[in-house]
Amino acid sequence: MSTTEDTPDVIAVLRHDHRHVEELFQKVQDHARFRDRRKELVDQVTIDLVRHMVAEEEYVHPIVRDAADGRAVVDHAVAGNAAAEELMKQLEPLDPTDETFDRVFIKLMAATRRHVADDEAQLFPHLAAACPPVELRELGAKVQAGKSIRPTRPRESLPTTPSDDPLVGRVPGLIDRVRDALAGDH
């Protein structure tokens, strides 16, 4: 994959994902302006979080796992992702008027914010130490290019260990895109 000095590195791409999801969280919480769009916004949060987590599992976790002290960092990240995916599965069938919607959404925000803090304090520094800048830019280009083929829904069976399978996100991604097209989602 061809990259230039202007290509954002994978850490910048993933940090951008973090900021974007936080913006969506703020909109979901803004009942006055977004009351009628809350379900749509939460669906977008789910799509963006799943794609982000699969990108990390596909590109970042294998590198960090092989770095010094990286296995524990990746194991912690995978467990956090599984917890967030479970909350997304709980939230998916709920209507914003359901009394449990806000409770589950608040738990998802807390889990996601822990994920962001852990990524930025642990995962990203390990990745930066393990990869030269050119490789980080190549990974950034791959993550950006692959967003449209990654899954958009939490997986039925949550991984509890990192995957070494390069197809980890492609087949579920295809299934999700067909499902989204039929439902009129993204």
C-alpha positions as CSV (number, residue, x, y, z in Angstrom):
1,M,0.0,0.0,0.0
2,S,1.4,3.4,-1.0
3,T,1.8,6.0,1.7
4,T,3.2,9.5,1.9
5,E,4.5,11.6,4.7
6,D,0.9,13.1,4.8
7,T,-0.7,9.7,5.3
8,P,-2.0,9.6,8.9
9,D,-0.5,6.9,11.0
10,V,-2.6,4.2,12.6
11,I,-2.5,5.9,16.0
12,A,-3.8,9.1,14.5
13,V,-6.6,7.2,12.7
14,L,-7.6,5.3,15.8
15,R,-7.5,8.5,18.0
16,H,-9.8,10.2,15.4
17,D,-12.2,7.2,15.9
18,H,-12.1,7.8,19.6
19,R,-13.0,11.5,19.2
20,H,-15.7,10.8,16.7
21,V,-17.4,8.3,19.0
22,E,-17.2,10.8,21.9
23,E,-19.0,13.4,19.7
24,L,-21.7,10.8,18.9
25,F,-22.1,10.1,22.7
26,Q,-22.6,13.8,23.3
27,K,-25.3,14.0,20.6
28,V,-27.1,10.9,22.1
29,Q,-27.1,12.7,25.5
30,D,-28.5,15.9,24.0
31,H,-32.1,15.1,24.3
32,A,-33.3,18.6,23.4
33,R,-31.6,18.6,19.9
34,F,-31.4,14.9,19.0
35,R,-34.4,13.2,20.7
36,D,-35.8,11.9,17.4
37,R,-32.4,10.6,16.2
38,R,-31.1,8.8,19.4
39,K,-31.6,5.3,18.0
40,E,-29.9,6.3,14.7
41,L,-27.0,7.8,16.6
42,V,-26.6,4.8,18.9
43,D,-26.6,2.5,15.8
44,Q,-23.8,4.7,14.3
45,V,-21.9,4.4,17.6
46,T,-22.2,0.6,17.3
47,I,-21.0,0.6,13.7
48,D,-18.1,2.8,14.4
49,L,-17.0,1.0,17.6
50,V,-17.2,-2.4,16.0
51,R,-15.2,-1.3,13.0
52,H,-12.6,0.3,15.3
53,M,-12.3,-2.7,17.5
54,V,-11.9,-5.1,14.6
55,A,-9.2,-2.8,13.1
56,E,-7.3,-3.0,16.3
57,E,-7.7,-6.7,16.5
58,E,-6.6,-7.1,12.9
59,Y,-3.6,-4.7,12.7
60,V,-2.6,-3.5,16.2
61,H,-3.0,-6.4,18.5
62,P,-0.7,-8.8,16.6
63,I,2.2,-6.2,16.7
64,V,1.7,-5.2,20.3
65,R,1.3,-8.8,21.5
66,D,4.8,-9.5,20.1
67,A,6.3,-6.4,21.8
68,A,7.9,-6.5,25.2
69,D,5.1,-6.7,27.9
70,G,2.6,-6.5,25.1
71,R,0.7,-9.7,25.7
72,A,-0.9,-8.4,28.9
73,V,-1.8,-5.1,27.2
74,V,-3.5,-6.9,24.4
75,D,-5.3,-9.4,26.6
76,H,-6.7,-6.4,28.6
77,A,-7.8,-4.7,25.4
78,V,-9.5,-7.8,24.1
79,A,-11.4,-8.3,27.4
80,G,-12.5,-4.6,27.3
81,N,-13.6,-5.0,23.7
82,A,-15.7,-8.1,24.6
83,A,-17.4,-6.2,27.4
84,A,-18.2,-3.3,25.2
85,E,-19.6,-5.6,22.5
86,E,-21.8,-7.3,25.0
87,L,-23.3,-3.9,26.0
88,M,-23.8,-3.1,22.3
89,K,-25.7,-6.4,21.8
90,Q,-27.9,-5.5,24.8
91,L,-28.5,-2.0,23.4
92,E,-29.3,-3.0,19.8
93,P,-32.9,-4.2,20.3
94,L,-33.8,-1.4,22.7
95,D,-35.9,1.7,21.8
96,P,-34.7,5.0,23.3
97,T,-38.0,5.1,25.2
98,D,-37.3,1.8,26.8
99,E,-36.5,2.3,30.5
100,T,-33.3,0.3,30.3
101,F,-31.9,2.1,27.2
102,D,-30.2,4.9,29.1
103,R,-28.8,2.6,31.7
104,V,-27.2,0.3,29.1
105,F,-26.1,3.3,27.1
106,I,-24.3,4.9,30.1
107,K,-22.5,1.6,30.7
108,L,-21.4,1.5,27.1
109,M,-20.1,5.1,27.3
110,A,-18.1,4.1,30.5
111,A,-16.7,1.0,28.9
112,T,-15.8,2.9,25.7
113,R,-14.1,5.7,27.7
114,R,-12.1,3.0,29.6
115,H,-11.2,1.6,26.2
116,V,-10.0,5.0,25.0
117,A,-8.0,5.6,28.1
118,D,-6.4,2.2,27.9
119,D,-5.6,2.5,24.2
120,E,-4.0,5.9,24.6
121,A,-2.1,5.1,27.8
122,Q,-1.0,1.5,27.0
123,L,-1.8,0.2,23.6
124,F,-0.6,3.1,21.5
125,P,2.7,3.7,23.3
126,H,3.5,0.0,22.9
127,L,2.6,0.2,19.2
128,A,4.7,3.3,18.6
129,A,7.7,1.7,20.3
130,A,7.3,-1.5,18.1
131,C,6.9,0.2,14.7
132,P,8.8,2.7,12.7
133,P,6.8,5.7,11.5
134,V,6.6,4.4,7.9
135,E,5.0,1.2,9.1
136,L,2.6,3.1,11.3
137,R,1.5,5.1,8.2
138,E,1.1,1.9,6.2
139,L,-1.1,0.5,9.0
140,G,-3.1,3.8,9.0
141,A,-3.8,3.5,5.3
142,K,-4.9,-0.1,5.7
143,V,-7.2,0.8,8.6
144,Q,-8.8,3.6,6.6
145,A,-9.1,1.5,3.5
146,G,-10.7,-1.4,5.3
147,K,-13.4,0.5,7.2
148,S,-16.0,-0.2,4.5
149,I,-15.5,-4.0,4.7
150,R,-15.3,-4.4,8.5
151,P,-18.3,-5.7,10.5
152,T,-20.8,-3.2,11.7
153,R,-22.5,-5.3,14.4
154,P,-21.2,-6.9,17.6
155,R,-20.2,-10.5,16.9
156,E,-22.3,-13.4,18.2
157,S,-19.4,-15.2,19.8
158,L,-17.1,-12.7,21.4
159,P,-13.3,-13.4,21.2
160,T,-11.6,-13.7,24.6
161,T,-8.2,-13.9,23.0
162,P,-6.7,-12.0,20.1
163,S,-7.2,-13.5,16.7
164,D,-4.4,-14.5,14.3
165,D,-6.9,-15.0,11.5
166,P,-6.5,-12.3,8.8
167,L,-10.1,-12.8,7.8
168,V,-11.4,-11.9,11.3
169,G,-13.5,-9.0,10.1
170,R,-14.2,-9.7,6.4
171,V,-16.9,-12.4,6.4
172,P,-18.9,-10.9,9.3
173,G,-18.4,-7.5,7.6
174,L,-20.0,-8.8,4.4
175,I,-22.9,-10.3,6.4
176,D,-23.3,-7.0,8.3
177,R,-23.3,-4.9,5.1
178,V,-26.0,-7.0,3.6
179,R,-28.0,-6.8,6.8
180,D,-27.5,-3.0,6.9
181,A,-28.5,-2.6,3.3
182,L,-31.7,-4.5,3.9
183,A,-32.5,-2.4,7.0
184,G,-31.6,0.8,5.3
185,D,-28.7,1.5,7.7
186,H,-25.1,2.6,6.8
